Amino acid sequence: MLLWSSQIQGNRCDDSGIQALMACGYSIAKELSSPPKPLDGCCTAVRIIGMKCVCEIINKEIESAIDMQKLVNVASACGRPLAPHSQCGKLP
C-alpha cells in the first residue's frame, strides 16, 4: 500500500487521518494516475473524518509519497474543499 504505519507520526488525528489517506490511496498516490473521481470509500472517509485531520497527519515522508494537488482535488470532489490559503502538509 501507499502508506506504511512507520511513515506516520503522532498527532491527535492520527488514526482517523490515516484511515482517510489509506481509503484515498489510489486517488492521491504520486505514481498512479488519478481515477476520474475518487472511490466512494475515499469520499466517505473524507466526509466523516474531515480534511483538518487528514492535513494534520501529513508529514514530509507522507508528502513525498502523495500528490498534494491530487489530495486537494479529492477534497473538493468529495465535498470537503480546503479553505483558501489553508496549510495542508509540511513542505512550503
C-alpha distances in whole Angstrom, upper triangle without the diagonal:
4,6,7,10,12,12,13,17,20,21,23,20,17,16,17,16,12,12,13,11,8,10,11,8,9,12,12,10,13,12,12,15,16,17,20,20,17,16,18,16,15,18,19,17,18,22,22,20,22,21,23,20,17,19,20,17,16,17,18,14,12,15,14,11,12,15,17,20,17,17,20,21,18,20,23,23,22,25,24,25,25,29,30,30,28,25,22,20,22,22,26
4,7,10,12,10,12,15,18,20,22,19,16,16,16,14,11,12,12,9,7,10,10,6,8,11,9,7,9,10,10,13,14,16,19,18,16,16,18,16,14,18,19,16,17,21,21,19,20,19,20,18,15,17,18,15,13,14,14,11,9,11,11,7,8,11,14,16,14,14,17,18,16,18,21,21,20,23,22,23,22,26,27,27,25,22,18,16,18,19,22
4,7,8,7,8,12,15,16,18,16,13,13,14,12,9,10,11,8,7,11,11,8,11,13,11,9,12,13,14,17,17,18,22,21,17,17,19,17,15,18,19,16,17,20,20,18,19,17,19,16,13,15,15,12,11,12,12,9,7,10,11,8,9,13,14,17,16,14,18,19,17,18,22,22,21,24,22,22,22,25,27,26,23,21,17,15,16,18,21
4,5,5,7,11,14,16,18,16,13,13,15,13,10,12,13,11,9,13,14,11,14,17,15,13,15,16,17,20,20,22,25,24,21,20,22,19,17,21,21,18,19,23,22,19,21,20,20,17,15,17,17,13,13,13,14,10,9,13,13,11,13,16,18,21,19,18,21,23,21,22,25,25,24,27,25,26,25,28,30,29,26,23,20,17,18,20,23
4,5,5,8,11,13,15,14,10,10,13,12,8,11,13,11,10,14,15,14,17,19,17,16,18,19,20,23,23,25,28,26,22,22,23,20,18,21,21,18,19,22,21,18,20,19,19,16,14,16,15,12,12,12,14,11,10,14,15,13,15,18,19,23,21,19,22,24,22,22,26,26,25,27,25,26,25,28,30,29,26,23,19,17,18,20,24
4,6,7,10,14,16,16,12,13,16,14,11,14,16,14,14,17,18,16,19,21,19,17,19,20,21,25,25,27,30,28,25,25,26,23,22,24,25,21,22,25,24,21,22,21,21,18,16,17,16,12,13,12,13,10,10,14,14,13,15,19,20,24,23,21,24,26,24,24,28,29,27,30,27,28,26,29,31,29,26,23,20,17,17,19,23
4,7,10,13,16,15,11,13,15,13,10,14,15,12,12,16,16,14,17,19,16,14,16,17,19,22,22,24,27,26,23,23,25,22,20,23,23,20,20,23,23,20,20,19,19,16,14,14,14,10,9,8,9,6,6,10,10,10,12,16,16,20,19,17,21,23,21,22,25,26,25,27,25,25,23,26,27,26,23,20,17,14,14,16,19
4,7,9,12,11,8,10,12,10,8,11,13,11,12,15,16,14,18,19,16,15,17,19,21,23,23,25,27,26,22,23,24,21,19,21,21,18,18,21,20,17,18,16,16,13,11,12,11,7,8,7,10,8,7,10,12,12,13,16,16,20,19,17,19,22,20,20,24,25,23,25,22,23,21,24,26,24,21,18,15,12,13,15,19
4,7,10,10,8,10,13,11,10,14,15,14,15,18,19,18,21,22,19,19,20,23,24,27,26,28,31,29,25,26,27,24,21,23,23,20,20,23,21,18,18,17,16,13,13,13,10,7,9,8,10,10,10,13,15,15,16,19,18,22,22,19,21,24,23,22,26,27,25,27,24,24,22,24,26,24,21,18,15,13,13,16,19
4,7,8,6,9,12,11,11,14,15,15,16,19,20,20,24,24,21,21,23,26,27,29,28,30,32,30,26,27,27,24,22,24,23,19,19,22,20,16,17,17,15,12,12,13,10,7,10,10,13,13,13,15,18,18,18,21,20,24,24,20,22,25,24,22,26,28,26,27,23,24,22,24,26,24,21,18,16,14,14,18,20
4,6,5,9,10,9,11,14,15,15,17,19,20,20,24,24,21,22,24,27,27,29,28,30,31,29,26,26,26,23,21,22,22,18,18,20,18,14,15,14,12,9,11,11,7,6,10,10,14,15,14,16,19,19,19,21,19,23,23,19,21,24,22,20,24,26,24,24,21,22,19,21,23,22,18,16,14,13,14,17,20
4,6,8,9,9,11,13,14,15,17,19,20,21,25,24,22,24,26,29,29,31,29,30,32,29,26,26,25,22,21,21,20,17,17,18,16,12,13,14,11,8,11,12,8,9,12,14,17,18,17,18,22,22,21,23,21,24,24,20,22,24,22,20,24,25,23,23,20,21,19,21,23,23,19,17,16,15,16,20,22
4,6,6,6,8,10,11,12,14,15,16,18,21,21,19,21,23,26,26,28,25,27,28,25,22,22,21,19,17,17,17,13,13,14,12,9,10,10,8,5,7,9,7,7,10,13,17,17,15,16,20,19,18,20,19,21,21,17,18,21,19,17,20,22,19,20,17,18,17,18,21,21,17,16,14,14,16,19,21
4,6,5,6,8,10,10,12,14,15,16,20,20,18,19,21,24,24,26,24,26,28,25,22,22,21,18,17,18,17,13,14,16,14,11,12,12,11,7,8,10,8,6,9,11,15,15,13,15,18,17,17,19,18,21,20,17,19,22,19,18,22,23,20,22,19,20,19,21,24,23,19,17,14,14,15,19,22
4,6,5,6,9,10,11,12,14,15,19,19,18,19,22,24,24,26,24,25,27,24,21,20,20,16,15,17,15,12,13,15,13,10,12,13,13,9,10,13,11,9,12,14,18,17,15,17,20,18,18,21,20,23,21,18,20,22,19,18,22,23,20,21,19,21,20,23,26,25,22,20,17,17,18,22,25
4,5,5,6,9,10,11,13,14,18,18,17,18,22,24,23,25,22,23,25,22,18,17,17,13,12,13,12,8,9,11,9,6,9,10,10,7,8,11,10,9,12,15,18,18,15,17,20,19,17,20,18,21,19,16,18,20,17,15,19,19,16,18,15,18,17,20,23,23,20,18,16,16,18,22,24
4,5,5,6,9,10,11,12,16,15,14,16,18,21,21,22,20,21,23,20,17,17,17,14,12,13,13,9,9,12,10,7,8,8,8,5,4,8,8,6,9,12,15,15,12,13,17,15,14,16,15,17,16,13,15,17,14,13,17,18,15,17,14,16,15,18,20,20,17,15,12,12,15,18,21
4,5,5,6,8,10,10,14,14,13,14,17,19,19,21,19,20,23,20,17,16,17,14,12,14,14,10,11,14,13,10,12,11,12,9,7,10,10,7,9,12,15,13,10,13,15,14,13,16,15,18,16,13,16,18,15,15,19,19,17,19,17,18,18,21,23,23,20,18,14,13,16,19,22
4,6,5,6,9,10,13,14,13,15,18,20,19,21,19,19,21,19,15,14,14,10,9,11,11,7,9,12,11,9,11,12,13,10,9,12,13,11,12,15,18,17,13,16,18,16,15,17,17,19,17,14,17,18,15,14,18,18,15,18,16,18,18,21,24,25,21,20,17,16,19,22,25
4,5,5,6,9,12,11,11,13,16,19,17,19,16,17,18,15,12,12,12,9,7,8,9,5,6,9,9,7,9,9,11,9,7,10,12,11,11,15,17,17,13,14,17,15,13,15,14,16,14,11,13,14,11,11,14,14,12,14,12,14,15,18,21,22,19,17,14,14,18,20,23
4,5,5,6,9,9,8,10,13,15,15,16,14,15,18,15,12,12,13,11,8,11,12,9,9,12,13,10,11,10,12,10,7,10,12,9,9,12,14,13,10,11,13,11,9,12,12,14,12,9,12,13,11,11,15,15,13,16,14,15,15,19,21,21,18,17,13,12,15,17,20
4,5,5,8,10,10,10,14,15,14,16,15,15,18,16,12,12,13,10,8,12,12,9,11,14,14,12,14,14,16,13,10,13,15,12,12,15,17,15,11,13,15,12,11,14,14,17,14,12,15,16,13,14,17,17,15,18,17,18,19,22,25,25,22,20,17,16,19,20,23
4,6,8,9,10,11,15,16,15,16,14,13,16,13,10,8,9,6,5,8,9,7,9,12,12,11,13,13,16,14,11,15,16,15,15,18,20,18,14,16,18,15,13,15,15,17,14,12,15,15,11,13,16,14,12,16,15,17,18,22,24,25,22,21,18,18,21,23,25
4,6,5,6,8,12,14,12,13,10,11,13,11,7,7,9,8,5,8,10,8,9,12,13,12,13,12,15,14,11,13,16,14,14,17,18,17,13,14,16,13,10,11,12,13,10,9,12,11,8,10,13,12,11,14,14,15,16,20,22,23,20,19,16,16,19,20,23
4,5,5,6,10,11,9,11,10,11,14,13,10,10,12,11,8,12,13,12,12,16,17,15,16,15,17,16,12,15,17,15,13,16,16,15,11,12,13,10,8,10,12,13,10,10,13,13,11,13,16,15,14,18,17,18,18,22,24,24,22,20,17,16,19,19,22
4,6,6,9,9,7,8,7,8,11,10,8,9,12,11,9,12,15,14,14,17,19,18,18,17,20,19,16,17,20,18,17,19,19,17,14,15,15,12,10,11,13,14,10,11,14,13,11,14,16,14,14,18,18,19,20,23,25,26,24,23,19,18,21,22,24
4,6,9,10,8,8,5,6,9,8,6,8,11,11,8,10,14,13,12,15,17,17,16,15,18,18,14,16,19,18,16,18,19,18,14,14,15,12,9,9,11,11,7,8,11,9,7,11,13,11,12,15,15,15,16,20,21,22,21,20,17,17,20,20,22
4,6,9,8,9,7,9,12,11,9,11,14,14,10,12,15,14,13,16,18,17,16,14,17,16,12,13,16,15,13,15,15,14,11,10,11,9,5,6,7,8,5,6,9,9,8,10,13,12,13,16,15,15,15,19,20,20,19,17,14,13,16,16,19
4,6,5,8,8,11,14,14,12,14,17,16,13,16,18,16,16,19,21,19,19,17,19,18,15,15,18,16,13,15,14,13,10,10,10,6,5,6,9,10,8,9,12,12,12,14,17,16,17,20,19,18,19,22,23,23,21,19,16,15,17,17,19
4,6,8,9,12,15,16,15,17,20,19,16,19,22,20,19,22,24,22,22,19,21,21,17,17,19,18,14,15,14,13,11,10,8,6,5,5,9,10,8,10,13,13,13,16,18,18,19,22,21,20,20,23,23,23,21,19,16,15,16,15,18
4,7,9,12,16,17,16,17,21,20,18,21,23,22,21,25,26,25,24,22,25,24,20,20,23,21,18,18,17,15,13,13,11,8,8,9,12,13,11,14,17,16,16,19,21,20,21,25,24,23,23,26,27,26,25,23,20,18,20,19,21
4,6,9,12,14,13,14,18,18,16,18,21,20,20,23,25,24,23,21,24,24,20,21,23,21,19,20,19,17,15,15,14,11,10,10,13,13,11,13,16,15,14,18,19,18,19,22,22,22,22,26,26,27,26,24,21,20,22,21,23
4,6,9,11,12,14,17,18,16,18,21,21,20,23,25,24,24,22,25,25,21,22,25,23,21,22,21,20,18,17,16,13,12,10,13,12,10,13,15,13,13,17,18,16,18,21,21,21,22,25,25,26,25,24,21,21,23,22,24
4,6,8,8,11,14,15,13,14,18,18,17,19,22,21,21,19,22,22,19,19,23,22,19,22,21,20,17,16,17,14,11,10,12,11,7,10,12,10,10,13,14,12,14,17,18,17,19,22,23,24,23,22,19,20,22,22,23
4,5,6,8,12,13,12,13,16,17,16,19,21,21,21,20,23,23,20,21,25,24,22,24,24,23,20,19,20,17,14,13,15,14,10,12,14,11,10,14,14,12,13,17,18,18,20,23,24,26,25,25,22,22,25,25,27
4,7,9,12,15,13,13,17,18,17,19,22,22,21,20,24,24,21,23,26,26,24,26,27,26,23,22,22,20,17,15,16,14,11,13,14,11,10,14,13,10,12,15,17,17,20,23,24,26,25,25,23,24,27,26,28
4,6,9,12,10,10,13,14,13,15,18,19,18,17,21,21,19,20,24,23,22,25,26,25,22,21,22,20,16,15,16,14,11,12,13,9,8,11,11,7,9,12,14,14,17,20,22,24,23,23,21,22,26,26,27
4,6,8,6,7,10,11,10,12,15,16,15,15,18,18,16,18,21,20,19,22,23,23,19,19,20,18,14,14,14,14,10,10,12,9,6,9,10,7,7,11,13,14,16,20,21,23,22,22,19,20,23,24,26
4,5,5,7,9,10,11,12,14,16,16,16,20,19,17,19,22,21,21,24,25,24,20,21,22,19,16,17,17,17,13,13,15,13,10,12,13,10,9,13,15,16,19,22,24,26,25,24,21,22,26,27,29
4,5,5,6,9,10,10,12,14,15,16,19,19,17,20,22,22,22,25,27,26,22,23,25,22,19,19,20,19,16,15,16,15,11,13,14,11,9,12,14,16,19,22,25,27,25,25,22,24,27,28,30
4,6,5,6,9,10,11,12,13,15,18,17,15,18,20,19,20,23,25,24,20,21,23,20,18,19,19,20,16,15,17,16,12,13,15,13,10,14,14,17,19,23,25,27,25,24,21,22,26,27,30
4,5,5,6,9,10,10,11,12,15,14,12,15,17,17,17,20,22,21,17,18,20,17,15,15,15,16,13,11,13,12,8,10,12,10,8,12,12,14,16,19,22,24,21,21,18,19,22,24,26
4,5,5,6,8,10,10,11,14,14,12,15,18,18,18,22,24,23,19,20,22,20,17,17,16,16,13,11,12,11,8,8,10,8,5,8,9,12,14,17,20,22,20,20,18,19,23,25,26
4,6,5,6,8,10,12,15,14,13,16,18,18,19,23,25,25,21,22,24,22,19,20,19,19,17,14,16,15,11,11,13,11,8,10,11,14,16,19,22,24,22,22,19,21,25,27,29
4,5,5,6,8,10,12,11,10,13,15,15,16,19,22,22,18,19,22,19,17,18,17,18,16,13,15,15,11,10,13,13,9,11,11,14,15,18,22,23,20,20,17,18,22,24,26
4,6,5,5,6,10,9,8,11,13,14,14,18,21,21,17,17,20,19,16,16,15,15,13,10,11,12,9,7,10,10,7,9,7,10,11,15,18,19,17,17,14,16,19,22,23
4,6,5,8,11,11,11,14,16,16,18,21,24,24,21,21,24,22,19,20,18,18,16,13,14,14,11,9,11,11,7,7,7,10,12,15,18,20,18,19,16,19,22,24,26
4,6,9,11,10,11,14,15,16,18,21,24,25,21,22,25,23,21,22,20,21,19,16,17,17,14,12,14,14,11,11,10,13,15,17,21,22,19,20,18,20,23,26,27
4,7,8,7,8,11,12,12,14,18,21,21,18,19,22,21,18,20,18,19,18,14,15,17,14,11,14,15,12,12,10,13,13,16,19,21,17,17,15,16,20,22,24
4,5,6,7,9,10,12,14,17,20,21,18,18,21,20,18,18,16,17,16,12,12,14,12,9,12,13,10,10,7,10,10,12,16,17,14,14,12,15,18,21,22
4,5,5,6,8,10,11,14,17,18,15,15,18,18,15,15,12,14,13,10,9,12,10,7,10,12,10,10,7,8,7,10,13,14,11,11,9,11,15,17,18
4,5,5,6,9,10,14,17,18,16,15,19,19,17,17,14,16,16,12,12,15,14,11,13,16,14,14,10,10,9,10,13,13,10,9,8,11,14,16,18
4,5,5,7,9,12,16,17,14,15,18,18,16,17,15,17,17,13,14,17,15,12,15,17,15,15,12,13,12,14,17,17,13,12,10,11,14,17,19
4,6,6,7,11,14,14,11,12,15,14,12,14,12,14,13,10,11,14,12,10,14,15,13,14,11,12,11,14,16,16,13,11,8,9,12,15,17
4,6,5,9,12,13,11,10,14,14,12,13,10,13,13,10,10,14,13,11,14,16,15,16,12,12,10,12,14,13,10,8,5,6,9,12,14
4,6,8,12,13,11,12,15,16,15,16,13,16,17,13,14,17,16,14,17,20,18,19,15,15,13,14,16,15,12,9,7,7,9,13,15
4,6,10,11,9,10,13,13,13,15,13,17,17,13,15,18,17,15,19,21,19,20,17,17,15,17,19,18,15,12,9,8,9,13,16
4,7,8,6,6,10,10,10,12,10,14,14,11,13,16,15,14,18,20,19,20,17,17,14,17,18,17,14,11,7,5,7,10,13
4,6,5,6,9,10,11,13,12,16,16,14,16,19,18,18,21,23,22,24,21,20,17,19,20,18,16,12,10,6,6,8,12
4,6,5,6,9,10,12,11,15,16,15,17,20,20,20,22,24,24,26,23,22,19,21,21,19,17,13,11,7,6,7,10
4,5,5,7,9,12,12,16,16,15,18,20,20,20,23,25,24,26,24,23,21,23,24,22,20,16,14,10,9,10,14
4,5,5,6,10,10,14,14,12,15,17,16,17,20,21,21,23,20,20,18,21,22,21,18,15,12,9,9,11,14
4,5,5,7,7,11,11,10,13,15,15,16,18,20,20,22,19,18,16,19,19,18,16,13,10,7,7,8,11
4,6,8,9,12,13,13,15,17,17,18,21,22,23,25,23,21,20,22,22,21,19,16,13,10,10,9,13
4,7,9,12,12,12,15,16,16,17,20,21,21,24,22,21,20,23,23,22,20,18,14,12,13,12,16
4,6,9,8,8,11,12,12,14,16,17,17,20,18,17,16,20,20,20,18,16,12,10,12,12,15
4,6,5,6,9,10,11,13,15,15,16,19,17,16,15,18,18,18,17,15,12,11,13,12,14
4,5,5,6,9,10,11,12,14,15,17,15,13,12,14,15,14,13,11,8,8,11,10,12
4,5,5,6,9,10,11,12,14,16,14,12,11,14,14,14,13,13,10,11,14,13,14
4,5,5,6,9,10,10,12,14,13,12,12,16,16,17,16,15,12,13,16,15,17
4,5,5,6,9,10,10,12,11,10,10,13,14,15,13,13,9,10,14,14,16
4,5,5,6,9,10,11,9,7,7,10,11,12,11,11,9,11,14,15,15
4,5,5,6,9,10,10,8,9,13,13,15,14,15,13,15,18,18,19
4,5,5,6,9,8,8,10,14,15,17,16,16,13,15,18,19,20
4,6,5,6,5,5,7,10,13,15,13,14,11,14,18,19,20
4,5,5,5,4,7,10,12,14,14,15,14,16,20,21,21
4,6,8,8,11,14,16,18,17,19,17,19,23,23,24
4,6,8,11,14,16,19,17,19,16,19,23,24,25
4,6,10,12,15,18,16,18,17,20,23,24,25
4,7,9,12,15,13,15,13,16,20,21,22
4,6,9,12,10,12,12,15,18,19,20
4,6,8,7,9,8,12,15,16,16
4,6,5,9,10,14,16,18,17
4,6,9,11,14,17,17,15
4,7,9,12,14,14,12
4,6,10,12,13,12
4,6,8,9,9
4,7,9,10
4,6,8
4,6
4
